[in-house]
Structure formats: C-alpha cells, structure tokens
Amino acid sequence: MPQKLDEPVQEKGSNFSAGTVQLICIARLLLAKQRIVFLDECTASVDLKTDAQVQSAIRSACGDCAILCIAHRLDTIIDYDRLAVLDSGRVIETGSPSELLQQQGAFTGLVASTGDAGAEIRRKLAASPPAPSSRIKL
C-alpha cells in the first residue's frame, strides 16, 4: 500500500491483493479484543515470514482468547495445544502435536512430507510445551 493508511479503497477492496485483505482483517481482529476467535486460512495468502509475524501478533493479542483456526500450513499450527486432523471432512486424529506425532498417523505423514530437515524442526516445535492458553487449531 504505497499511501499506507491513506490508501484509497476501491469498491469491494478490488485494489488490494488477497494477502493485503487478509492482513487488514487480522488487524481488525486484533483491535476488537474478542473472547472467541474463528480463523479460516487467515494467512494462506501471505509469505511464511509474514505468517510467523501474524501468528506472533495473534498469540500476543489473543492470549486469553479461545481460537479455532483452520489451516493447512504446518508452521501455523505446530505449536498449538490441540489439533484435529481432517480428511474428506471427517476428523481422523486429535491431540497435541507431540501426541499426534507419536501416533504415526496422518499428521506424522504431513510432517514427514516436509523433508528430513523440515520434519526435524517441526518435531522440536511440537515437543515444546505450548504456552498456557485456550487456543485450539484445526
């Protein structure tokens, strides 16, 4: 946004990219201070570095919120306290990331698909105890 906060908004935000629209929506969320937050692929259209920054901001602002988040990126969900893995619309696994990795199921396969180095990083993140909160990610 070249003009930053003074950027004109065209009808339906058509002059913004999908990633910019997502970031604007997340900024609105952070300002609203909700007790329950629903996020559906909230960072799917931003790069990994921005995703990490957004996740950090959400954790800081919503530390005492219940968060239900649907995400495909493992890095977005790997440090949450509870996950549900879905396949064809059905829950096939639930548990903490470290519990799911011990089960050697679908979640383990997803982590392994990131390659040896990527999987090792994610295993370490999953083994770290989550910060106390009521966050739930799907």
C-alpha positions in Angstrom: 0.0 0.0 0.0 2.0 2.9 -1.3 0.0 5.5 0.6 -0.2 3.4 3.8 -3.2 4.3 5.8 -4.2 6.9 3.3 -4.6 4.4 0.5 -7.9 4.8 -1.2 -10.2 1.7 -1.1 -11.9 0.8 -4.3 -15.3 -0.9 -4.4 -15.0 -4.2 -2.5 -11.3 -3.6 -1.9 -10.5 -4.6 -5.5 -7.3 -2.7 -5.5 -5.8 -4.9 -2.7 -4.2 -8.3 -3.0 -5.7 -11.3 -1.2 -2.8 -11.1 1.2 -3.4 -7.4 2.0 -7.1 -8.1 2.6 -6.2 -10.9 5.0 -3.8 -8.6 6.9 -6.5 -5.9 7.1 -9.0 -8.4 8.5 -6.4 -9.6 11.1 -5.7 -6.1 12.1 -9.4 -5.6 12.7 -9.4 -8.8 14.8 -6.5 -7.6 16.9 -8.3 -4.3 17.6 -11.6 -5.9 18.5 -10.4 -7.9 21.5 -12.8 -10.9 21.1 -13.0 -13.7 23.6 -13.6 -16.4 20.9 -11.9 -16.1 17.6 -12.5 -18.1 14.4 -9.9 -18.1 11.7 -10.2 -19.9 8.4 -6.9 -19.9 6.4 -6.2 -16.4 7.8 -2.6 -16.3 6.5 -2.9 -18.5 3.4 -2.2 -15.6 1.0 0.9 -14.2 2.8 4.5 -15.4 2.8 5.9 -17.6 5.5 7.8 -14.7 7.3 4.6 -12.6 7.4 2.6 -15.7 8.6 5.0 -16.1 11.5 4.7 -12.4 12.4 0.9 -12.6 12.2 0.8 -15.7 14.4 3.0 -14.0 16.9 0.7 -10.9 17.0 -2.4 -13.1 17.3 -0.8 -15.0 20.3 0.1 -11.7 22.0 -3.2 -10.1 21.5 -5.4 -13.1 22.0 -3.5 -14.9 24.8 -6.7 -15.3 26.8 -9.0 -16.0 23.8 -10.3 -19.3 22.6 -9.1 -19.6 19.0 -10.5 -22.1 16.5 -8.3 -21.9 13.3 -8.4 -23.9 10.2 -5.0 -24.0 8.5 -3.1 -26.1 6.0 0.4 -24.8 6.8 2.1 -26.9 9.5 4.1 -23.9 10.7 0.9 -22.1 11.5 -0.4 -24.9 13.7 2.6 -26.9 15.0 2.8 -25.1 18.4 -0.8 -25.0 19.4 -2.0 -27.1 22.3 -4.6 -29.2 20.4 -5.1 -30.2 16.8 -7.8 -32.0 14.9 -6.7 -33.6 11.6 -9.4 -33.8 9.0 -9.6 -36.0 5.9 -12.5 -35.6 3.5 -14.4 -33.5 6.1 -14.0 -36.1 8.9 -11.9 -35.8 12.0 -9.4 -38.7 11.8 -6.9 -37.6 14.6 -7.0 -35.3 17.6 -4.4 -34.5 20.2 -1.5 -32.2 20.9 1.1 -32.0 18.1 3.5 -34.3 20.1 0.8 -36.8 20.8 -0.1 -36.9 17.1 3.5 -37.4 16.1 3.7 -40.4 18.5 0.6 -42.0 16.8 2.4 -42.3 13.5 -0.7 -41.4 11.6 -1.8 -38.8 9.0 -0.3 -35.9 10.9 3.1 -37.7 11.1 2.9 -38.2 7.4 2.3 -34.5 6.8 5.3 -33.6 9.0 7.4 -36.1 7.2 6.4 -34.7 3.8 8.3 -31.5 4.6 11.6 -33.4 4.2 14.1 -34.6 6.9 15.3 -31.1 7.9 11.8 -29.6 7.9 10.3 -32.5 9.8 13.1 -32.3 12.5 12.3 -28.6 13.1 8.6 -29.3 13.4 9.2 -32.2 15.7 11.2 -29.9 18.0 8.5 -27.3 17.9 5.8 -29.9 18.6 7.8 -31.2 21.6 7.9 -27.8 23.2 5.1 -27.3 25.6 2.5 -24.8 24.4 2.1 -21.6 26.2 -0.9 -21.8 28.6 -4.0 -20.7 26.7 -7.3 -21.9 25.4 -6.2 -21.9 21.8 -7.4 -24.7 19.6 -6.4 -25.1 15.9 -7.8 -27.4 13.3 
